[in-house]
Amino acid sequence: MPWTVHGYVAHLATIDSLIVPFLAPLVGIAGVPAPEVPPPSPFDIDEWNEAMVPLRAGAPVDELLSEAAKHRAEYVRVLSALSDEQLDMMIPFGGDRKVIDLPPTQVRLEDLLWAIALHDPNHTQDILRAIPQREPDVRGWLASSDFARIPEAITARRA
């Protein structure tokens, strides 16, 4: 089912809450709360999103943005503690397995983090496709996003 613009905002506001608990133990940061919706096992990002986004259906956008800021602050704190050795770690990446019929692969953590960094501009493009008049400042920000930095092993596994 396609998301509304509000659904995309809800997704962007909550996705860091899923990523931070995965990375925090790597850098010895404790006390990071688990996401409101636990990740499914085996992990499937689409299943998690399908459970999480509807929970924010009635939330005002200001509330979503406040939630996003809280999660992003934790994300920045954890990323800032990663070492070069940790960034070079190889980790499993399955991508959008339901949409793309490719087996999971191993990717460098730093490469995955680049893909995650470009996640927000990517979905912003999706949102803009749903809005008849596009904001020039947003188009400039998107034009400055270098999607070529995402390795093919990751790009091929994303819908």
DSSP file (Angstrom, degrees, kcal/mol; ACC not computed):
  #  RESIDUE AA STRUCTURE BP1 BP2  ACC     N-H-->O    O-->H-N    N-H-->O    O-->H-N    TCO  KAPPA ALPHA  PHI   PSI    X-CA   Y-CA   Z-CA
    1    1 A M              0   0    0      0, 0.0     2,-0.0     0, 0.0     0, 0.0   0.000 360.0 360.0 360.0 129.9    0.0    0.0    0.0
    2    2 A P        -     0   0    0      0, 0.0     2,-0.2     0, 0.0     5,-0.0  -0.356 360.0-123.2 -67.8 146.9    1.5    3.4   -0.9
    3    3 A W        -     0   0    0      1,-0.1     2,-0.1     2,-0.0     3,-0.0  -0.533  15.3-127.2 -85.6 155.1    2.2    5.8    1.9
    4    4 A T     >  -     0   0    0     -2,-0.2     4,-2.0     1,-0.1     5,-0.2  -0.415  36.5 -98.9 -83.8 172.4    0.8    9.3    2.2
    5    5 A V  H  > S+     0   0    0      1,-0.2     4,-2.3     2,-0.2     5,-0.2   0.915 129.2  53.9 -58.2 -42.1    3.2   12.3    2.7
    6    6 A H  H  > S+     0   0    0      1,-0.2     4,-2.6     2,-0.2    -1,-0.2   0.883 105.7  53.5 -60.0 -38.5    2.3   12.0    6.4
    7    7 A G  H  > S+     0   0    0      2,-0.2     4,-2.5     1,-0.2    -1,-0.2   0.896 107.8  49.5 -63.7 -40.8    3.3    8.4    6.3
    8    8 A Y  H  X S+     0   0    0     -4,-2.0     4,-2.9     2,-0.2     5,-0.2   0.919 111.0  49.6 -63.4 -42.5    6.7    9.2    4.8
    9    9 A V  H  X S+     0   0    0     -4,-2.3     4,-2.0     1,-0.2    -2,-0.2   0.918 111.0  49.9 -62.2 -42.3    7.2   11.9    7.5
   10   10 A A  H  X S+     0   0    0     -4,-2.6     4,-1.0     2,-0.2    -2,-0.2   0.906 111.4  49.2 -62.3 -41.2    6.3    9.3   10.2
   11   11 A H  H >X S+     0   0    0     -4,-2.5     4,-2.1     1,-0.2     3,-0.8   0.946 112.2  46.8 -61.9 -49.2    8.7    6.8    8.7
   12   12 A L  H 3< S+     0   0    0     -4,-2.9     4,-0.4     1,-0.2    -1,-0.2   0.820 110.8  54.2 -63.9 -30.1   11.5    9.4    8.6
   13   13 A A  H 3< S+     0   0    0     -4,-2.0    -1,-0.2    -5,-0.2    58,-0.2   0.724 118.9  31.8 -74.9 -21.6   10.7   10.4   12.2
   14   14 A T  H XX S+     0   0    0     -4,-1.0     3,-1.3    -3,-0.8     4,-0.5   0.642  91.8  86.4-113.0 -17.5   11.0    6.8   13.5
   15   15 A I  H >X S+     0   0    0     -4,-2.1     4,-1.4     1,-0.3     3,-1.4   0.839  85.7  58.7 -61.3 -35.4   13.6    5.0   11.4
   16   16 A D  H 3> S+     0   0    0     -4,-0.4     4,-2.5     1,-0.3    -1,-0.3   0.811  95.4  65.3 -63.3 -27.4   16.6    6.2   13.6
   17   17 A S  H <4 S+     0   0    0     -3,-1.3    -1,-0.3     1,-0.2    -2,-0.2   0.738 105.1  45.3 -66.8 -20.3   14.9    4.5   16.6
   18   18 A L  H <X S+     0   0    0     -3,-1.4     4,-0.5    -4,-0.5    -1,-0.2   0.836 115.7  44.6 -85.8 -38.4   15.5    1.2   14.8
   19   19 A I  H >X S+     0   0    0     -4,-1.4     4,-1.6     1,-0.2     3,-0.8   0.896 103.3  61.5 -77.0 -42.5   19.1    1.8   13.8
   20   20 A V  H 3X S+     0   0    0     -4,-2.5     4,-2.8     1,-0.3     3,-0.2   0.890  99.8  52.8 -59.0 -46.0   20.5    3.3   17.0
   21   21 A P  H 34 S+     0   0    0      0, 0.0    -1,-0.3     0, 0.0    -2,-0.2   0.798 109.0  52.7 -62.8 -24.7   19.9    0.2   19.2
   22   22 A F  H << S+     0   0    0     -3,-0.8     4,-0.3    -4,-0.5    -2,-0.2   0.894 117.7  35.4 -72.0 -40.9   21.8   -1.9   16.7
   23   23 A L  H >X S+     0   0    0     -4,-1.6     3,-1.1    -3,-0.2     4,-0.8   0.798  99.9  76.3 -85.7 -30.6   24.8    0.4   16.6
   24   24 A A  G ><>S+     0   0    0     -4,-2.8     5,-2.3     1,-0.3     3,-1.1   0.866  91.5  53.6 -54.5 -44.7   25.0    1.5   20.2
   25   25 A P  G >45S+     0   0    0      0, 0.0     3,-0.9     0, 0.0    -1,-0.3   0.820  99.4  64.7 -62.4 -27.8   26.5   -1.8   21.6
   26   26 A L  G <45S+     0   0    0     -3,-1.1    -2,-0.2    -4,-0.3    -3,-0.1   0.840 111.8  34.8 -60.5 -32.2   29.3   -1.6   19.0
   27   27 A V  G <<5S-     0   0    0     -3,-1.1    -1,-0.2    -4,-0.8    -3,-0.1   0.272 117.9-107.3-108.9   9.7   30.6    1.6   20.7
   28   28 A G  T < 5 +     0   0    0     -3,-0.9     2,-0.6    -4,-0.4    -4,-0.1   0.735  67.2 147.6  74.8  23.1   29.7    0.6   24.3
   29   29 A I      < -     0   0    0     -5,-2.3     3,-0.3    -6,-0.2    -1,-0.2  -0.832  24.5-173.7 -94.2 121.5   26.8    3.0   24.7
   30   30 A A        +     0   0    0     -2,-0.6     0, 0.0     1,-0.2     0, 0.0  -0.605  54.4  50.2-106.7 169.0   24.1    1.6   27.0
   31   31 A G        +     0   0    0      1,-0.3    -1,-0.2    -2,-0.2    -2,-0.0   0.540  63.7 143.3  83.1   7.0   20.7    2.9   27.8
   32   32 A V        -     0   0    0     -3,-0.3    -1,-0.3   -12,-0.1    -3,-0.0  -0.702  54.3-119.6 -78.1 123.0   19.5    3.4   24.3
   33   33 A P        -     0   0    0      0, 0.0     3,-0.1     0, 0.0    -1,-0.1  -0.305  22.3-113.1 -66.2 145.7   15.8    2.5   24.3
   34   34 A A        -     0   0    0      1,-0.1   -16,-0.1   -14,-0.1   -17,-0.0  -0.380  46.9 -86.9 -67.4 154.6   14.7   -0.3   22.0
   35   35 A P        -     0   0    0      0, 0.0    -1,-0.1     0, 0.0   -17,-0.1  -0.300  34.9-114.9 -63.8 152.3   12.3    0.8   19.2
   36   36 A E  S    S+     0   0    0      1,-0.2    -2,-0.1    -3,-0.1   -18,-0.0   0.864 111.6  44.0 -55.1 -39.7    8.7    0.9   20.1
   37   37 A V  S    S-     0   0    0     11,-0.0    -1,-0.2     3,-0.0    15,-0.1  -0.948  96.7-129.3-106.8 117.1    8.1   -1.9   17.6
   38   38 A P        -     0   0    0      0, 0.0    -2,-0.1     0, 0.0   -20,-0.1  -0.320  31.0 -99.0 -64.5 148.1   10.7   -4.6   17.9
   39   39 A P        -     0   0    0      0, 0.0     4,-0.1     0, 0.0     6,-0.1  -0.423  42.7-113.1 -65.1 140.8   12.4   -5.7   14.8
   40   40 A P        -     0   0    0      0, 0.0     4,-0.1     0, 0.0     8,-0.1  -0.312  35.1-100.2 -70.4 158.9   10.9   -8.9   13.3
   41   41 A S  S    S+     0   0    0      2,-0.1     2,-0.2     1,-0.1     3,-0.0  -0.980 116.6  35.5-127.4 119.2   13.0  -12.0   13.2
   42   42 A P  S    S-     0   0    0      0, 0.0    -1,-0.1     0, 0.0     2,-0.0   0.524 118.3-109.7 -68.5 156.0   14.2  -12.7   10.6
   43   43 A F        +     0   0    0     -2,-0.2     2,-0.3    -4,-0.1    -2,-0.1  -0.306  44.2 170.9 -63.4 135.2   14.7   -9.0   10.1
   44   44 A D     >  -     0   0    0     -4,-0.1     4,-2.1     1,-0.1     5,-0.2  -0.877  21.9-160.2-146.7 109.6   12.5   -7.4    7.5
   45   45 A I  H  > S+     0   0    0     50,-0.3     4,-2.7    -2,-0.3     5,-0.2   0.847  93.3  55.5 -61.2 -35.1   12.5   -3.6    7.2
   46   46 A D  H  > S+     0   0    0      2,-0.2     4,-2.6     1,-0.2    -1,-0.2   0.921 107.3  48.5 -66.1 -42.6    9.3   -3.6    5.3
   47   47 A E  H  > S+     0   0    0      2,-0.2     4,-1.3     1,-0.2    -2,-0.2   0.920 112.2  49.7 -61.4 -42.5    7.5   -5.5    8.0
   48   48 A W  H  X S+     0   0    0     -4,-2.1     4,-2.5     1,-0.2     3,-0.5   0.942 112.5  46.5 -62.6 -47.1    8.9   -3.2   10.6
   49   49 A N  H  X S+     0   0    0     -4,-2.7     4,-2.4     1,-0.2    -1,-0.2   0.899 108.3  56.2 -61.5 -40.8    7.7   -0.1    8.7
   50   50 A E  H  < S+     0   0    0     -4,-2.6    -1,-0.2     1,-0.2    -2,-0.2   0.783 114.9  39.7 -63.9 -25.9    4.3   -1.6    8.1
   51   51 A A  H  < S+     0   0    0     -4,-1.3     4,-0.4    -3,-0.5    -2,-0.2   0.821 120.7  42.7 -87.4 -35.3    3.9   -2.0   11.9
   52   52 A M  H >X S+     0   0    0     -4,-2.5     3,-1.1    -5,-0.2     4,-0.5   0.929 104.7  57.1 -81.9 -48.2    5.5    1.3   12.9
   53   53 A V  G >< S+     0   0    0     -4,-2.4     3,-1.8     1,-0.3    -1,-0.1   0.881 101.9  55.4 -58.2 -43.8    4.1    3.9   10.5
   54   54 A P  G >4 S+     0   0    0      0, 0.0     3,-1.5     0, 0.0    -1,-0.3   0.787  96.2  67.3 -62.0 -24.1    0.4    3.3   11.2
   55   55 A L  G <4 S+     0   0    0     -3,-1.1     3,-0.2    -4,-0.4    -2,-0.2   0.730 103.4  45.7 -66.0 -19.1    1.1    4.0   14.9
   56   56 A R  G X< S+     0   0    0     -3,-1.8     3,-1.6    -4,-0.5    -1,-0.3   0.263  78.1 115.0-103.4   9.9    1.8    7.6   14.0
   57   57 A A  T <  S+     0   0    0     -3,-1.5    -1,-0.2     1,-0.3    -2,-0.1   0.830  83.4  35.2 -54.0 -39.4   -1.2    8.0   11.7
   58   58 A G  T 3  S+     0   0    0     -4,-0.2    -1,-0.3    -3,-0.2    -2,-0.1   0.416  90.3 118.1 -96.9   3.3   -2.9   10.6   13.9
   59   59 A A    <   -     0   0    0     -3,-1.6   -49,-0.1     1,-0.1    -3,-0.1  -0.475  68.4-116.7 -74.1 135.9    0.2   12.4   15.1
   60   60 A P     >  -     0   0    0      0, 0.0     4,-1.9     0, 0.0     3,-0.5  -0.389  25.0-116.8 -64.9 150.4    0.6   16.1   14.2
   61   61 A V  H  > S+     0   0    0      1,-0.2     4,-2.8     2,-0.2     5,-0.2   0.874 115.1  58.0 -58.4 -39.4    3.6   16.8   12.0
   62   62 A D  H  > S+     0   0    0      1,-0.2     4,-1.9     2,-0.2    -1,-0.2   0.889 106.4  49.2 -59.1 -38.3    5.2   19.0   14.7
   63   63 A E  H  > S+     0   0    0     -3,-0.5     4,-2.3     2,-0.2    -1,-0.2   0.899 110.7  49.9 -66.9 -40.8    5.1   16.0   17.1
   64   64 A L  H  X S+     0   0    0     -4,-1.9     4,-2.7     1,-0.2    -2,-0.2   0.910 110.3  50.0 -63.6 -42.1    6.7   13.8   14.4
   65   65 A L  H  X S+     0   0    0     -4,-2.8     4,-2.2     2,-0.2    -1,-0.2   0.874 110.0  50.7 -65.8 -36.4    9.5   16.3   13.9
   66   66 A S  H  X S+     0   0    0     -4,-1.9     4,-1.8    -5,-0.2    -1,-0.2   0.916 111.5  48.0 -64.9 -43.5   10.1   16.5   17.6
   67   67 A E  H  X S+     0   0    0     -4,-2.3     4,-2.4     1,-0.2    -2,-0.2   0.917 110.5  52.1 -62.3 -43.1   10.3   12.7   17.8
   68   68 A A  H  X S+     0   0    0     -4,-2.7     4,-2.8     1,-0.2    -2,-0.2   0.903 107.2  52.4 -60.4 -42.1   12.7   12.7   14.8
   69   69 A A  H  X S+     0   0    0     -4,-2.2     4,-2.0     2,-0.2    -1,-0.2   0.890 109.4  49.7 -62.7 -39.7   15.0   15.3   16.4
   70   70 A K  H  X S+     0   0    0     -4,-1.8     4,-1.5     2,-0.2    -2,-0.2   0.942 114.2  43.8 -64.2 -48.3   15.2   13.1   19.6
   71   71 A H  H  X S+     0   0    0     -4,-2.4     4,-2.1   -58,-0.2    -2,-0.2   0.892 112.5  53.0 -65.2 -39.3   16.0   10.0   17.6
   72   72 A R  H  X S+     0   0    0     -4,-2.8     4,-2.8     1,-0.2     5,-0.2   0.871 104.5  55.4 -66.3 -36.2   18.5   11.8   15.4
   73   73 A A  H  X S+     0   0    0     -4,-2.0     4,-2.1     1,-0.2    -1,-0.2   0.914 110.1  45.9 -62.0 -42.0   20.4   13.2   18.4
   74   74 A E  H  X S+     0   0    0     -4,-1.5     4,-2.3     2,-0.2    -2,-0.2   0.896 111.6  52.8 -65.5 -39.9   20.9    9.7   19.7
   75   75 A Y  H  X S+     0   0    0     -4,-2.1     4,-2.9     2,-0.2     5,-0.2   0.928 110.0  47.1 -60.9 -47.6   21.9    8.6   16.2
   76   76 A V  H  X S+     0   0    0     -4,-2.8     4,-2.4     1,-0.2    -1,-0.2   0.904 110.3  53.5 -62.4 -41.8   24.6   11.3   15.9
   77   77 A R  H  X S+     0   0    0     -4,-2.1     4,-0.6    -5,-0.2    -1,-0.2   0.919 113.5  42.3 -59.7 -44.6   25.9   10.5   19.4
   78   78 A V  H >< S+     0   0    0     -4,-2.3     3,-1.1     1,-0.2     4,-0.5   0.928 114.0  50.0 -70.8 -45.6   26.3    6.8   18.5
   79   79 A L  H >< S+     0   0    0     -4,-2.9     3,-1.4     1,-0.3    -2,-0.2   0.876 104.3  60.0 -61.0 -36.6   27.8    7.5   15.1
   80   80 A S  H 3< S+     0   0    0     -4,-2.4    -1,-0.3     1,-0.3    -2,-0.2   0.734 102.7  53.5 -63.8 -21.5   30.3    9.9   16.5
   81   81 A A  T << S+     0   0    0     -3,-1.1    -1,-0.3    -4,-0.6    -2,-0.2   0.534  82.0 112.3 -91.9  -7.5   31.7    7.1   18.7
   82   82 A L    <   -     0   0    0     -3,-1.4     2,-0.1    -4,-0.5   -55,-0.1  -0.444  58.9-141.5 -69.8 137.3   32.4    4.7   15.9
   83   83 A S     >  -     0   0    0     -2,-0.1     4,-2.2     1,-0.1     5,-0.2  -0.474  24.8-108.3 -90.2 166.6   36.0    4.0   15.1
   84   84 A D  H  > S+     0   0    0      1,-0.2     4,-1.4     2,-0.2    26,-0.1   0.884 121.7  54.9 -60.3 -38.5   37.6    3.5   11.7
   85   85 A E  H  4 S+     0   0    0      1,-0.2     4,-0.3     2,-0.2     3,-0.2   0.908 108.7  47.1 -62.4 -42.1   38.0   -0.2   12.5
   86   86 A Q  H >4 S+     0   0    0      1,-0.2     3,-1.3     2,-0.2    23,-0.3   0.881 107.8  55.9 -67.5 -37.6   34.2   -0.5   13.2
   87   87 A L  H 3< S+     0   0    0     -4,-2.2    23,-2.6     1,-0.3    24,-0.3   0.794 105.4  53.6 -64.5 -26.7   33.4    1.4   10.1
   88   88 A D  T 3< S+     0   0    0     -4,-1.4    -1,-0.3    -3,-0.2    -2,-0.2   0.515  83.1 119.9 -84.9  -5.4   35.3   -1.2    8.1
   89   89 A M    <   -     0   0    0     -3,-1.3    20,-2.6    -4,-0.3     2,-0.5  -0.269  64.2-128.1 -59.8 144.3   33.4   -4.1    9.6
   90   90 A M  E     +A  108   0A   0     18,-0.2    18,-0.2    19,-0.1    -1,-0.1  -0.838  33.5 178.2 -94.3 130.9   31.5   -6.3    7.2
   91   91 A I  E     -A  107   0A   0     16,-3.0    16,-2.7    -2,-0.5     2,-0.1  -0.922  33.1 -95.7-131.6 156.0   27.8   -6.7    8.1
   92   92 A P  E     -A  106   0A   0      0, 0.0     2,-0.4     0, 0.0    14,-0.2  -0.458  36.5-173.7 -72.7 143.4   24.9   -8.6    6.5
   93   93 A F  E     +A  105   0A   0     12,-3.0    12,-2.6    -2,-0.1    -2,-0.0  -0.960  16.6 168.4-140.1 120.3   22.6   -6.5    4.3
   94   94 A G        -     0   0    0     -2,-0.4     8,-0.2    10,-0.2    -1,-0.1   0.747  23.0-172.1-100.3 -30.0   19.4   -8.0    2.8
   95   95 A G        -     0   0    0      1,-0.1     2,-1.7     2,-0.1   -50,-0.3  -0.359  60.7 -15.5  71.1-152.7   17.7   -4.9    1.5
   96   96 A D  S >> S+     0   0    0     61,-3.8     4,-3.0     1,-0.2     3,-1.0  -0.577  70.7 170.2 -88.1  74.7   14.1   -5.0    0.2
   97   97 A R  T 34 S+     0   0    0     -2,-1.7    -1,-0.2     1,-0.3     5,-0.1   0.802  72.4  56.8 -61.0 -31.0   14.0   -8.8   -0.2
   98   98 A K  T 34 S+     0   0    0     -3,-0.2    -1,-0.3     1,-0.2     3,-0.1   0.830 118.0  32.7 -70.0 -29.2   10.2   -8.8   -0.9
   99   99 A V  T <4 S+     0   0    0     -3,-1.0     2,-0.5     1,-0.2    -2,-0.2   0.840 121.4  44.7 -94.8 -39.0   10.6   -6.4   -3.8
  100  100 A I  S  < S-     0   0    0     -4,-3.0     2,-1.7    57,-0.2    -1,-0.2  -0.934  72.7-142.6-116.1 125.6   14.0   -7.4   -5.2
  101  101 A D        +     0   0    0     -2,-0.5    -4,-0.1    -3,-0.1    -3,-0.1  -0.429  57.3 123.0 -89.0  64.1   14.9  -11.1   -5.6
  102  102 A L        -     0   0    0     -2,-1.7    -2,-0.1    -8,-0.2     3,-0.1  -0.954  62.4-114.5-121.5 143.7   18.6  -10.8   -4.6
  103  103 A P        -     0   0    0      0, 0.0    -2,-0.0     0, 0.0     0, 0.0  -0.352  42.9 -90.0 -70.6 156.0   20.2  -12.8   -1.8
  104  104 A P        -     0   0    0      0, 0.0     2,-0.3     0, 0.0   -10,-0.2  -0.229  49.5-166.9 -57.9 157.0   21.6  -10.9    1.2
  105  105 A T  E     -A   93   0A   0    -12,-2.6   -12,-3.0    -3,-0.1     2,-0.4  -0.845  23.9-101.3-138.5 173.8   25.2   -9.8    1.0
  106  106 A Q  E     +A   92   0A   0     -2,-0.3     2,-0.3   -14,-0.2   -16,-0.1  -0.878  41.1 176.2-100.8 133.6   28.0   -8.5    3.2
  107  107 A V  E     -A   91   0A   0    -16,-2.7   -16,-3.0    -2,-0.4     2,-0.2  -0.943  36.7 -97.5-132.9 155.7   28.7   -4.7    3.0
  108  108 A R  E  >  -A   90   0A   0     -2,-0.3     4,-2.1   -18,-0.2   -18,-0.2  -0.500  30.8-128.1 -68.6 140.6   31.0   -2.4    4.9
  109  109 A L  H  > S+     0   0    0    -20,-2.6     4,-2.5   -23,-0.3     5,-0.2   0.901 109.7  55.2 -57.6 -41.7   29.3   -0.7    7.8
  110  110 A E  H  > S+     0   0    0    -23,-2.6     4,-1.9     1,-0.2    -1,-0.2   0.897 106.7  50.7 -60.2 -39.9   30.5    2.7    6.5
  111  111 A D  H  > S+     0   0    0    -24,-0.3     4,-2.0     2,-0.2    -1,-0.2   0.911 110.4  48.9 -64.6 -41.3   28.9    2.0    3.1
  112  112 A L  H  X S+     0   0    0     -4,-2.1     4,-2.5     1,-0.2    -2,-0.2   0.897 108.6  53.9 -64.1 -38.7   25.6    1.2    4.7
  113  113 A L  H  X S+     0   0    0     -4,-2.5     4,-2.5     2,-0.2    -1,-0.2   0.857 106.2  52.7 -65.1 -34.2   25.8    4.3    6.8
  114  114 A W  H  X S+     0   0    0     -4,-1.9     4,-1.6     2,-0.2    -1,-0.2   0.917 109.5  49.1 -63.9 -41.9   26.3    6.3    3.6
  115  115 A A  H  < S+     0   0    0     -4,-2.0     4,-0.3     1,-0.2    -2,-0.2   0.904 111.7  48.7 -63.1 -40.2   23.2    4.7    2.2
  116  116 A I  H >X S+     0   0    0     -4,-2.5     3,-1.4     1,-0.2     4,-0.6   0.896 106.8  56.3 -66.1 -39.5   21.3    5.5    5.4
  117  117 A A  H 3< S+     0   0    0     -4,-2.5     3,-0.3     1,-0.3    -1,-0.2   0.843 110.4  45.2 -60.7 -32.4   22.6    9.2    5.2
  118  118 A L  T 3X S+     0   0    0     -4,-1.6     4,-1.9     1,-0.2    -1,-0.3   0.423  90.3  89.7 -91.1   1.5   21.0    9.4    1.8
  119  119 A H  H <> S+     0   0    0     -3,-1.4     4,-2.4    -4,-0.3     5,-0.2   0.927  85.3  50.1 -61.1 -47.7   17.8    7.7    3.0
  120  120 A D  H  X S+     0   0    0     -4,-0.6     4,-2.4    -3,-0.3    -1,-0.2   0.942 112.1  45.3 -62.8 -49.4   16.2   11.0    4.0
  121  121 A P  H  > S+     0   0    0      0, 0.0     4,-2.0     0, 0.0    -1,-0.2   0.888 111.4  55.5 -60.7 -34.9   16.9   12.8    0.7
  122  122 A N  H  X S+     0   0    0     -4,-1.9     4,-1.3     1,-0.2    -2,-0.2   0.939 112.0  40.8 -61.9 -47.1   15.7    9.7   -1.2
  123  123 A H  H  X S+     0   0    0     -4,-2.4     4,-2.6     1,-0.2    -1,-0.2   0.808 108.2  61.7 -72.2 -28.2   12.3    9.7    0.6
  124  124 A T  H  X S+     0   0    0     -4,-2.4     4,-2.7    -5,-0.2    -1,-0.2   0.907 102.2  52.6 -61.7 -38.8   12.1   13.5    0.3
  125  125 A Q  H  X S+     0   0    0     -4,-2.0     4,-1.6     2,-0.2    -1,-0.2   0.916 107.9  51.3 -59.8 -41.7   12.2   12.9   -3.5
  126  126 A D  H  X S+     0   0    0     -4,-1.3     4,-0.7     1,-0.2    -2,-0.2   0.923 110.6  48.3 -60.0 -44.3    9.3   10.4   -3.0
  127  127 A I  H >< S+     0   0    0     -4,-2.6     3,-1.5     1,-0.2     4,-0.5   0.924 108.1  54.3 -62.2 -44.9    7.3   13.1   -1.0
  128  128 A L  H >< S+     0   0    0     -4,-2.7     3,-0.9     1,-0.3    -1,-0.2   0.806  99.1  62.1 -62.8 -29.0    8.0   15.7   -3.7
  129  129 A R  H 3< S+     0   0    0     -4,-1.6    -1,-0.3     1,-0.2    -2,-0.2   0.779 105.1  49.0 -65.0 -24.0    6.5   13.5   -6.3
  130  130 A A  T << S+     0   0    0     -3,-1.5    -1,-0.2    -4,-0.7    -2,-0.2   0.505  99.9  76.1 -92.6  -5.5    3.3   13.6   -4.4
  131  131 A I    <   -     0   0    0     -3,-0.9    -1,-0.0    -4,-0.5     0, 0.0  -0.926  69.9-149.3-111.6 125.1    3.3   17.4   -4.0
  132  132 A P  S    S+     0   0    0      0, 0.0     2,-0.6     0, 0.0    -1,-0.1   0.886  86.2  46.7 -62.5 -40.8    2.3   19.5   -7.1
  133  133 A Q  S    S-     0   0    0      2,-0.0     2,-0.4     0, 0.0     0, 0.0  -0.904  79.8-150.4-106.7 124.5    4.5   22.5   -6.3
  134  134 A R        -     0   0    0     -2,-0.6     3,-0.0    -5,-0.0    -6,-0.0  -0.761  16.9-120.0 -98.7 137.9    8.0   21.8   -5.2
  135  135 A E     >  -     0   0    0     -2,-0.4     4,-1.9     1,-0.1     3,-0.5  -0.598  16.1-142.0 -74.4 124.4   10.0   24.0   -2.9
  136  136 A P  H  > S+     0   0    0      0, 0.0     4,-2.0     0, 0.0     5,-0.2   0.863  99.2  55.9 -58.8 -37.8   13.2   25.3   -4.6
  137  137 A D  H  > S+     0   0    0      1,-0.2     4,-1.9     2,-0.2     5,-0.1   0.878 107.7  49.4 -62.8 -36.4   15.3   25.1   -1.4
  138  138 A V  H  > S+     0   0    0     -3,-0.5     4,-2.6     2,-0.2    -1,-0.2   0.904 107.9  53.1 -69.8 -40.6   14.4   21.4   -1.1
  139  139 A R  H  X S+     0   0    0     -4,-1.9     4,-2.4     1,-0.2    -2,-0.2   0.893 108.4  51.3 -60.8 -38.6   15.3   20.8   -4.8
  140  140 A G  H  X S+     0   0    0     -4,-2.0     4,-1.2     2,-0.2    -1,-0.2   0.907 109.5  49.4 -64.1 -42.1   18.7   22.4   -4.1
  141  141 A W  H  < S+     0   0    0     -4,-1.9     3,-0.4     1,-0.2     4,-0.4   0.927 112.4  47.8 -62.5 -44.9   19.3   20.1   -1.1
  142  142 A L  H >< S+     0   0    0     -4,-2.6     3,-1.4     1,-0.2    -2,-0.2   0.887 107.3  56.0 -64.6 -38.4   18.4   17.1   -3.1
  143  143 A A  H 3< S+     0   0    0     -4,-2.4    -1,-0.2     1,-0.3    -2,-0.2   0.784 104.5  54.9 -64.3 -25.6   20.6   18.1   -6.0
  144  144 A S  T 3< S+     0   0    0     -4,-1.2     2,-0.5    -3,-0.4    -1,-0.3   0.524  84.4 103.2 -84.9  -4.8   23.6   18.3   -3.6
  145  145 A S    <   -     0   0    0     -3,-1.4     2,-1.2    -4,-0.4     3,-0.1  -0.693  65.0-147.8 -83.8 122.3   23.0   14.7   -2.5
  146  146 A D    >   +     0   0    0     -2,-0.5     3,-1.6     1,-0.2     4,-0.2  -0.696  22.5 173.1 -93.5  86.9   25.6   12.3   -4.0
  147  147 A F  G >   +     0   0    0     -2,-1.2     3,-1.4     1,-0.3    -1,-0.2   0.654  68.9  78.4 -68.2 -14.9   23.6    9.1   -4.4
  148  148 A A  G 3  S+     0   0    0      1,-0.3    -1,-0.3    -3,-0.1     4,-0.1   0.658  77.3  73.9 -68.2 -15.0   26.6    7.6   -6.3
  149  149 A R  G <  S+     0   0    0     -3,-1.6    -1,-0.3   -35,-0.1    -2,-0.2   0.680  74.0  94.7 -72.5 -16.2   28.4    7.1   -3.0
  150  150 A I  S <  S-     0   0    0     -3,-1.4   -38,-0.1    -4,-0.2   -39,-0.1  -0.660  84.2-120.6 -79.5 121.5   26.1    4.1   -2.2
  151  151 A P    >>  -     0   0    0      0, 0.0     4,-2.6     0, 0.0     3,-1.4  -0.216  17.7-116.0 -61.5 151.5   27.8    0.9   -3.3
  152  152 A E  H 3> S+     0   0    0      1,-0.3     4,-2.7     2,-0.2     5,-0.2   0.826 112.9  64.8 -57.3 -35.3   26.1   -1.2   -5.9
  153  153 A A  H 34 S+     0   0    0      1,-0.2    -1,-0.3     2,-0.2     4,-0.2   0.813 112.8  35.0 -60.5 -28.8   25.7   -4.1   -3.4
  154  154 A I  H X4 S+     0   0    0     -3,-1.4     3,-1.3     2,-0.1    -2,-0.2   0.889 116.0  52.5 -88.7 -48.5   23.4   -1.8   -1.4
  155  155 A T  H >< S+     0   0    0     -4,-2.6     3,-1.5     1,-0.3    -2,-0.2   0.882 105.7  56.1 -56.5 -40.4   21.7    0.0   -4.3
  156  156 A A  T 3< S+     0   0    0     -4,-2.7    -1,-0.3     1,-0.3    -2,-0.1   0.733 106.4  51.2 -65.3 -22.0   20.7   -3.2   -6.0
  157  157 A R  T <  S+     0   0    0     -3,-1.3   -61,-3.8    -5,-0.2     2,-0.4   0.183  95.6  84.5-103.8  16.6   18.9   -4.4   -2.8
  158  158 A R    <         0   0    0     -3,-1.5   -63,-0.0   -63,-0.2    -4,-0.0  -0.960 360.0 360.0-120.6 137.2   16.8   -1.3   -2.3
  159  159 A A              0   0    0     -2,-0.4    -1,-0.1   -59,-0.1    -4,-0.1   0.453 360.0 360.0 -87.8 360.0   13.5   -0.6   -4.0
